[in-house]
Structure formats: structure tokens, C-alpha cells
Amino acid sequence: DSESAHDQLQEVEERYGFNVERDIFGSVGKGLLMYLLPLKGVTSIPGMAMVVDLKDPAGMQRGIEGLMAMLGDETADEFKIRSKPYRDAPVWTFSFGGDEAGGEMNPLMNVFSPSIAIVKNRLIVTLNSNHIKKEIKRALGEEKGVHMIATEGHLPPADATAFAYMDWAHLLNGVY
């Protein structure tokens, strides 16, 4: 029943020091941007990011830290969560399979390693730990140049709510 679920949620929140409603949902601002960059080859994971505006980055960090601690305790055998800052931004990266402590290399680690970061007033989510580093640099203004879809002649109309773009030459070059 819903009362028992509510009690269980309160227990989890108390144990891990966060509040789902206040710290996670209450920290979200008004804007959201999602993009998927063109594929670089048939077997590549595309550059994907979701960027969420935050009105309370400290609250979101508290919420994510509590949530990650809970997930780490509950699902330690299914995946690992690594928390390591990059450019002073908190970053959480998931890895699946393999025993890293035992020295076994995880073949999926470099290909599919979903990552979350908080930079300034943004929550950034990517499918790959290398992509999160690029997004952090971009958010900090360190990335040189912009992606082609953000240049003159490729910009979406000002009133667009969705925009699609595909660099077929880049994809075919990656396949070749």
C-alpha cells in the first residue's frame, strides 16, 4: 500500500541523508536540453547529453550523493558507481560487469559508461565517461569552438521545440 511505500522511502531518505522531493525534484529549474550527436561508426555509442537547468545545484548534489550511496549498497553486484571530480565538478560514472578490483578489464567500460555531473547550475547526463568530460569543458567555456549544429546556417528556428540534424558524411566516413 502507499503508506508502507511512503514509510520505506522515508527510511531510505533518513539513512542516506537526502530528500527525493526537495533535493532531486525540487532542485530542477525550468529548462531541459537533450541532444544526440551523429554516429561516428556502426559500433560507436553516439554522443548524447541531457542538460537540465538547476535552481539548487547544492541540493541536487546532496540528492544524487544519497541516491548513489543507496544504489551502491543495493546493487553492488550488478554495477559499480565511481565518484570522482573532474575540473572541480562532481562526476558519477557507472560501470557494468567485470571485477575491477581483481584486475579483470571490463570491455564495456569505455563504450557504455553512463555519467552524471553537476557544473555551475546544470545537471549533465551522458552515455559515456569521455563525453561527460567534453560537456564539462563546454559548460566551463574551455571547449574550443562549437559543434557544427550550433554554427550559422545550421541553427534551428528560434521558435523550434525540436530539431534534427544528421552529418551523413561523418557517419559514412566512420563506417568506412
DRENKOLTI-213559 format. One line per 5 residues: number of its first residue (from 1); their letters; for each residue z, x, y of N, C-alpha, C, O, CB. Coordinates in pm, whole numbers. Glycine has a CB too. Layout:
% residues N
NUM> a> Z X Y Z X Y Z X Y Z X Y Z X Y  ...
% end
This chain:
% residues 176
1> dsesa> 0 83 -119 0 0 0 0 87 125 28 206 118 120 -94 0  -31 26 238 -47 101 362 84 161 413 82 267 477 -106 12 468  196 97 386 324 150 431 358 279 357 410 374 417 436 47 411  330 283 227 356 404 149 262 518 192 304 633 197 341 375 -2  136 486 222 42 586 270 88 642 405 79 762 429 -100 527 282
6> hdqlq> 137 554 492 188 596 622 307 689 605 318 790 676 228 475 707  398 657 512 516 741 485 472 877 432 529 980 470 611 671 385  372 879 343 322 1005 288 261 1092 398 281 1213 401 219 979 178  186 1028 489 126 1101 600 234 1161 689 222 1276 732 34 1008 682  339 1084 717 449 1135 799 517 1254 733 553 1351 801 551 1024 826
11> eveer> 534 1249 602 593 1362 528 508 1487 544 560 1595 571 608 1327 379  378 1472 526 285 1585 538 289 1641 679 295 1762 698 141 1543 501  286 1553 779 289 1597 918 417 1673 949 412 1776 1016 276 1477 1013  530 1626 901 657 1695 924 660 1830 853 705 1929 911 775 1608 877  614 1834 730 617 1957 651 529 2065 713 566 2183 713 572 1930 508
16> ygfnv> 412 2027 766 318 2126 817 313 2135 970 232 2211 1023 181 2095 765  394 2061 1039 409 2076 1183 293 2032 1269 260 2098 1367 435 2214 1213  231 1921 1234 124 1867 1318 122 1715 1307 184 1657 1218 -13 1925 1278  50 1653 1400 37 1508 1402 -112 1476 1407 -181 1513 1502 113 1446 1524  -161 1407 1305 -305 1378 1295 -355 1303 1418 -456 1341 1478 -334 1295 1169
21> erdif> -286 1198 1456 -332 1116 1569 -329 1193 1700 -427 1192 1775 -247 990 1581  -218 1259 1729 -202 1329 1858 -280 1460 1861 -357 1484 1954 -55 1357 1885  -261 1545 1759 -317 1680 1764 -465 1686 1730 -538 1764 1790 -242 1769 1671  -510 1607 1635 -651 1616 1596 -735 1512 1672 -820 1550 1752 -667 1595 1443  -711 1385 1649 -792 1282 1716 -764 1275 1866 -856 1251 1944 -766 1146 1654
26> gsvgk> -640 1294 1907 -604 1287 2049 -654 1403 2131 -657 1394 2254 -458 1278 2063  -695 1512 2067 -742 1631 2138 -891 1627 2169 -940 1705 2250 -712 1755 2058  -962 1535 2105 -1107 1528 2121 -1144 1470 2257 -1089 1370 2300 -1169 1444 2009  -1240 1536 2323 -1288 1489 2453 -1399 1386 2436 -1400 1309 2340 -1338 1606 2537  -1494 1386 2530 -1596 1282 2532 -1730 1325 2475 -1812 1239 2441 -1616 1235 2670
31> gllmy> -1756 1454 2465 -1890 1498 2425 -1897 1557 2286 -1800 1613 2236 -1939 1598 2522  -2014 1542 2224 -2041 1598 2092 -2188 1639 2087 -2276 1564 2129 -2007 1496 1978  -2213 1759 2037 -2349 1808 2022 -2363 1860 1880 -2278 1935 1832 -2383 1920 2127  -2469 1820 1813 -2499 1872 1679 -2641 1924 1682 -2730 1862 1740 -2480 1762 1568  -2662 2038 1617 -2799 2085 1606 -2819 2156 1474 -2725 2206 1412 -2834 2177 1721
36> llplk> -2943 2159 1432 -2986 2226 1311 -3105 2312 1351 -3210 2260 1388 -3022 2124 1196  -3090 2446 1343 -3199 2535 1379 -3302 2537 1266 -3270 2502 1153 -3146 2678 1409  -3424 2578 1296 -3528 2582 1192 -3487 2672 1076 -3417 2772 1095 -3661 2631 1252  -3531 2637 957 -3506 2719 839 -3578 2852 854 -3685 2860 914 -3553 2646 710  -3518 2958 799 -3580 3090 804 -3650 3122 673 -3721 3223 664 -3476 3197 837
41> gvtsi> -3631 3040 572 -3691 3061 443 -3652 2948 350 -3572 2862 387 -3650 3197 383  -3708 2947 232 -3685 2838 137 -3539 2835 90 -3482 2727 74 -3779 2852 17  -3479 2951 69 -3343 2955 15 -3236 2977 121 -3120 2998 87 -3332 3063 -88  -3272 2974 247 -3174 3001 352 -3095 2876 388 -3144 2763 377 -3243 3056 477  -2972 2897 431 -2890 2790 488 -2930 2783 635 -2928 2885 704 -2733 2817 468
46> pgmam> -2964 2666 686 -3007 2658 826 -2892 2684 922 -2775 2661 890 -3069 2522 855  -2927 2732 1039 -2829 2746 1146 -2791 2607 1193 -2873 2539 1255 -2883 2834 1263  -2672 2566 1165 -2624 2432 1202 -2494 2448 1278 -2411 2531 1242 -2605 2341 1077  -2477 2370 1380 -2349 2371 1451 -2318 2232 1502 -2406 2154 1537 -2351 2472 1567  -2191 2204 1504 -2140 2084 1570 -2042 2137 1674 -1950 2212 1641 -2071 1981 1467
51> vvdlk> -2062 2097 1799 -1977 2141 1907 -1913 2016 1968 -1983 1925 2012 -2058 2222 2015  -1780 2014 1969 -1705 1898 2017 -1627 1938 2141 -1557 2039 2141 -1610 1843 1907  -1639 1859 2245 -1561 1879 2366 -1414 1849 2337 -1382 1750 2271 -1613 1788 2482  -1323 1935 2385 -1180 1915 2365 -1109 1896 2498 -1135 1968 2594 -1118 2034 2289  -1021 1798 2501 -937 1783 2620 -804 1854 2602 -733 1878 2700 -914 1634 2652
56> dpagm> -768 1888 2478 -644 1960 2450 -668 2063 2339 -637 2037 2222 -531 1861 2409  -724 2182 2375 -751 2284 2273 -626 2331 2198 -633 2357 2078 -819 2403 2338  -513 2342 2266 -389 2386 2201 -343 2283 2097 -297 2320 1989 -277 2409 2305  -356 2156 2128 -322 2050 2034 -413 2052 1913 -368 2036 1800 -328 1915 2101  -543 2073 1937 -639 2081 1826 -607 2201 1738 -614 2191 1615 -784 2090 1879
61> qrgie> -573 2315 1798 -539 2432 1719 -415 2405 1633 -413 2441 1515 -514 2553 1811  -315 2343 1689 -195 2307 1613 -231 2215 1497 -182 2233 1385 -90 2238 1705  -317 2118 1523 -360 2024 1419 -439 2093 1309 -416 2067 1191 -443 1914 1480  -532 2180 1346 -612 2249 1246 -526 2345 1165 -541 2354 1043 -728 2325 1312  -435 2418 1231 -347 2510 1158 -263 2435 1055 -248 2481 942 -255 2586 1256
66> glmam> -209 2319 1093 -132 2239 998 -218 2186 886 -178 2189 769 -65 2124 1070  -335 2137 920 -427 2084 820 -472 2194 723 -480 2171 602 -549 2020 888  -502 2312 775 -545 2423 689 -431 2471 598 -455 2505 482 -596 2539 774  -308 2473 650 -194 2510 566 -178 2410 452 -154 2448 338 -64 2517 650  -191 2281 484 -180 2178 382 -292 2192 278 -266 2189 158 -185 2038 446
71> lgdet> -416 2208 324 -530 2224 233 -513 2349 147 -545 2346 28 -662 2231 311  -464 2457 205 -442 2580 130 -341 2561 18 -359 2613 -92 -395 2690 222  -235 2486 45 -134 2459 -57 -185 2363 -164 -155 2380 -282 -9 2402 7  -261 2263 -124 -304 2158 -216 -425 2195 -301 -440 2146 -413 -335 2034 -139  -512 2281 -249 -639 2308 -317 -664 2457 -337 -779 2501 -333 -754 2248 -239
76> adefk> -560 2535 -357 -573 2681 -367 -669 2726 -476 -730 2832 -464 -437 2743 -392  -685 2647 -582 -774 2686 -692 -921 2654 -665 -1009 2714 -727 -730 2618 -819  -947 2562 -575 -1085 2517 -550 -1157 2600 -445 -1276 2627 -458 -1084 2373 -508  -1086 2640 -341 -1145 2724 -237 -1034 2797 -162 -916 2763 -173 -1230 2639 -140  -1076 2896 -87 -982 2975 -8 -1014 2954 139 -1129 2935 178 -989 3127 -46
81> irskp> -909 2959 220 -926 2947 364 -877 3075 426 -762 3116 406 -849 2823 421  -963 3139 503 -925 3262 572 -914 3230 721 -1002 3167 778 -1029 3377 547  -807 3275 780 -786 3255 924 -784 3392 989 -692 3472 968 -654 3176 953  -886 3418 1070 -896 3548 1135 -965 3529 1270 -1077 3478 1275 -974 3651 1047  -899 3569 1379 -962 3551 1510 -1087 3637 1527 -1101 3744 1467 -862 3584 1620
86> yrdap> -1178 3588 1610 -1297 3663 1647 -1313 3649 1797 -1322 3538 1849 -1425 3612 1571  -1317 3760 1868 -1325 3759 2015 -1211 3674 2074 -1233 3599 2169 -1464 3704 2062  -1093 3686 2019 -973 3612 2060 -980 3462 2035 -893 3388 2080 -947 3636 2207  -1082 3416 1965 -1092 3273 1930 -1040 3254 1788 -1077 3330 1699 -1241 3222 1942  -954 3154 1766 -909 3128 1628 -1026 3079 1544 -1101 2990 1586 -794 3024 1627
91> vwtfs> -1041 3137 1423 -1150 3101 1333 -1093 3078 1194 -1011 3156 1145 -1259 3212 1330  -1138 2970 1130 -1102 2939 992 -1231 2934 912 -1325 2864 950 -1021 2803 981  -1236 3008 800 -1356 3014 716 -1319 2978 573 -1219 3026 519 -1421 3155 722  -1401 2893 512 -1381 2851 374 -1468 2934 282 -1583 2963 316 -1412 2700 357  -1416 2974 167 -1497 3040 65 -1470 2970 -67 -1359 2924 -93 -1465 3193 55
96> fggde> -1573 2963 -149 -1566 2887 -274 -1587 2978 -393 -1672 3068 -389 -1669 2774 -275  -1511 2956 -501 -1530 3028 -626 -1495 3174 -619 -1478 3229 -510 -1670 3015 -671  -1484 3238 -735 -1456 3381 -740 -1314 3414 -701 -1251 3340 -625 -1551 3456 -652  -1262 3524 -753 -1128 3568 -722 -1139 3692 -635 -1153 3803 -687 -1045 3596 -851  -1132 3674 -504 -1148 3787 -413 -1040 3892 -434 -1066 4011 -421 -1147 3739 -269
101> aggem> -920 3849 -466 -811 3943 -485 -837 4032 -606 -796 4148 -608 -678 3869 -502  -905 3978 -708 -935 4053 -828 -1058 4140 -816 -1097 4208 -911 -952 3959 -943  -1120 4139 -701 -1235 4224 -677 -1368 4161 -715 -1472 4223 -695 -1218 4350 -750  -1368 4041 -768 -1493 3976 -805 -1565 3928 -679 -1505 3861 -596 -1467 3856 -902  -1690 3961 -665 -1767 3923 -547 -1813 3779 -560 -1865 3739 -664 -1888 4016 -527
106> nplmn> -1796 3703 -456 -1838 3564 -454 -1981 3559 -400 -2001 3589 -283 -1741 3477 -367  -2081 3522 -481 -2220 3523 -435 -2249 3419 -327 -2344 3435 -251 -2312 3500 -551  -2169 3313 -317 -2193 3212 -215 -2128 3245 -81 -2158 3181 19 -2144 3078 -264  -2039 3344 -78 -1961 3372 42 -2047 3392 166 -2018 3337 272 -1875 3494 20  -2154 3471 154 -2237 3498 271 -2337 3388 300 -2391 3381 410 -2310 3628 253
111> vfsps> -2364 3301 202 -2463 3197 220 -2400 3068 271 -2445 3012 370 -2536 3172 90  -2295 3022 203 -2231 2896 240 -2082 2921 258 -2006 2923 161 -2257 2785 132  -2042 2939 381 -1902 2963 414 -1869 2884 541 -1863 2941 649 -1872 3116 432  -1849 2752 527 -1822 2669 645 -1710 2730 729 -1610 2780 677 -1784 2526 602  -1729 2725 860 -1634 2788 951 -1605 2697 1070 -1690 2620 1113 -1687 2922 999
116> iaivk> -1483 2708 1121 -1437 2630 1235 -1378 2727 1336 -1307 2820 1299 -1333 2521 1192  -1406 2705 1463 -1348 2789 1569 -1315 2703 1690 -1373 2596 1710 -1446 2903 1609  -1221 2751 1769 -1190 2688 1897 -1214 2793 2005 -1152 2899 2005 -1041 2633 1902  -1307 2763 2097 -1341 2853 2206 -1333 2775 2335 -1404 2676 2354 -1482 2916 2187  -1246 2821 2424 -1222 2751 2551 -1189 2605 2522 -1089 2577 2458 -1346 2763 2645
121> nrliv> -1271 2514 2568 -1244 2372 2544 -1345 2313 2447 -1389 2199 2462 -1247 2294 2677  -1382 2393 2344 -1479 2347 2245 -1430 2374 2103 -1371 2479 2074 -1614 2414 2268  -1455 2279 2016 -1437 2296 1873 -1576 2318 1816 -1666 2236 1839 -1363 2172 1805  -1596 2427 1742 -1727 2460 1688 -1717 2463 1536 -1626 2524 1480 -1778 2596 1743  -1811 2397 1468 -1816 2394 1321 -1956 2440 1279 -2056 2390 1331 -1784 2251 1265
126> tlnsn> -1963 2535 1185 -2091 2583 1133 -2086 2589 980 -1978 2578 921 -2126 2722 1191  -2202 2605 917 -2209 2615 770 -2195 2758 720 -2183 2780 599 -2340 2558 722  -2195 2855 810 -2196 2994 770 -2110 3076 866 -2113 3053 987 -2340 3049 766  -2034 3171 813 -1945 3251 898 -2022 3339 996 -1968 3373 1102 -1855 3337 811  -2145 3378 964 -2224 3455 1060 -2266 3368 1178 -2271 3415 1292 -2348 3515 992
131> hikke> -2297 3241 1151 -2337 3151 1259 -2220 3125 1355 -2242 3111 1475 -2388 3017 1201  -2097 3119 1303 -1984 3091 1391 -1967 3205 1491 -1931 3181 1606 -1853 3071 1309  -1992 3327 1448 -1980 3441 1539 -2082 3431 1652 -2049 3458 1768 -1999 3574 1463  -2205 3391 1619 -2307 3374 1723 -2267 3262 1820 -2286 3275 1941 -2444 3343 1660  -2214 3153 1766 -2173 3042 1853 -2056 3079 1943 -2049 3035 2058 -2136 2921 1768
136> ikral> -1965 3161 1892 -1853 3207 1975 -1906 3293 2089 -1866 3277 2204 -1750 3287 1890  -1996 3385 2057 -2056 3469 2161 -2128 3384 2265 -2119 3409 2385 -2153 3572 2099  -2201 3283 2216 -2274 3194 2308 -2176 3120 2398 -2200 3109 2519 -2361 3094 2229  -2067 3069 2341 -1968 2994 2421 -1898 3083 2523 -1857 3036 2629 -1863 2930 2329  -1885 3212 2491 -1822 3306 2583 -1921 3368 2682 -1883 3447 2768 -1753 3416 2505
141> geekg> -2049 3330 2670 -2151 3381 2760 -2198 3521 2726 -2261 3587 2809 -2100 3379 2900  -2170 3571 2605 -2208 3706 2565 -2346 3711 2500 -2408 3817 2498 -2106 3762 2471  -2394 3600 2449 -2522 3597 2378 -2634 3618 2478 -2643 3546 2578 -2540 3463 2301  -2720 3715 2451 -2833 3745 2540 -2945 3645 2517 -2989 3628 2403 -2883 3890 2518  -2990 3581 2620 -3100 3487 2608 -3057 3357 2541 -2948 3348 2484 -3213 3549 2532
146> vhmia> -3143 3260 2549 -3114 3131 2488 -3216 3105 2377 -3320 3170 2372 -3117 3017 2593  -3185 3012 2291 -3278 2976 2185 -3399 2908 2246 -3390 2846 2352 -3210 2885 2080  -3513 2921 2180 -3638 2868 2232 -3630 2719 2265 -3697 2673 2358 -3748 2891 2133  -3549 2641 2192 -3543 2498 2221 -3473 2468 2352 -3476 2354 2400 -3473 2425 2108  -3410 2569 2411 -3342 2548 2540 -3421 2606 2656 -3368 2618 2766 -3202 2609 2536
151> teghl> -3546 2643 2633 -3627 2701 2740 -3722 2597 2799 -3747 2491 2741 -3706 2820 2687  -3775 2630 2914 -3868 2542 2985 -3984 2505 2893 -4037 2591 2823 -3920 2609 3115  -4024 2381 2893 -4134 2334 2811 -4087 2280 2676 -4162 2209 2608 -4233 2444 2791  -3966 2314 2636 -3913 2266 2509 -3790 2176 2529 -3738 2121 2432 -3877 2384 2419  -3745 2163 2651 -3624 2084 2678 -3647 1937 2650 -3755 1884 2678 -3578 2103 2823
156> ppada> -3548 1870 2595 -3562 1726 2573 -3556 1651 2706 -3505 1705 2804 -3452 1673 2478  -3608 1528 2711 -3596 1448 2833 -3448 1429 2870 -3362 1426 2782 -3666 1311 2814  -3421 1417 2997 -3282 1406 3046 -3209 1287 2986 -3087 1292 2967 -3281 1396 3197  -3281 1178 2956 -3215 1058 2903 -3214 1053 2750 -3178 950 2693 -3283 933 2957  -3253 1162 2683 -3259 1163 2536 -3120 1164 2475 -3029 1231 2525 -3338 1286 2487
161> tafay> -3102 1089 2368 -2977 1092 2293 -2995 1166 2161 -2897 1203 2096 -2926 949 2267  -3120 1188 2120 -3151 1266 2001 -3279 1343 2029 -3367 1294 2101 -3164 1175 1873  -3291 1461 1973 -3405 1548 2000 -3436 1626 1873 -3345 1682 1813 -3376 1644 2119  -3562 1631 1829 -3601 1704 1709 -3704 1811 1746 -3790 1789 1831 -3658 1607 1601  -3693 1926 1681 -3783 2037 1707 -3794 2118 1578 -3694 2137 1509 -3732 2127 1825
166> mdwah> -3913 2165 1545 -3929 2248 1427 -4025 2361 1458 -4135 2336 1507 -3980 2166 1306  -3985 2484 1432 -4068 2603 1451 -4134 2634 1316 -4082 2715 1239 -3983 2726 1504  -4247 2570 1288 -4313 2583 1160 -4359 2727 1136 -4352 2775 1023 -4432 2488 1152  -4404 2795 1237 -4449 2935 1220 -4333 3022 1171 -4352 3105 1082 -4505 2991 1354  -4215 3003 1227 -4097 3080 1186 -4061 3050 1041 -4029 3141 965 -3977 3049 1278
171> llngv> -4066 2921 1002 -4035 2883 865 -4136 2944 768 -4097 3003 667 -4035 2731 851  -4265 2930 797 -4367 2983 707 -4359 3136 699 -4382 3193 592 -4506 2939 754  -4328 3202 808 -4310 3347 807 -4192 3386 716 -4200 3485 643 -4287 3398 950  -4082 3307 721 -3967 3334 636 -3997 3312 490 -3947 3385 405 -3852 3248 677  -4079 3212 460 -4118 3186 321 -4206 3297 269 -4194 3340 155 -4189 3051 309
176> y> -4298 3343 357 -4391 3448 318 -4316 3577 292 -4378 3678 258 -4498 3469 426
% end
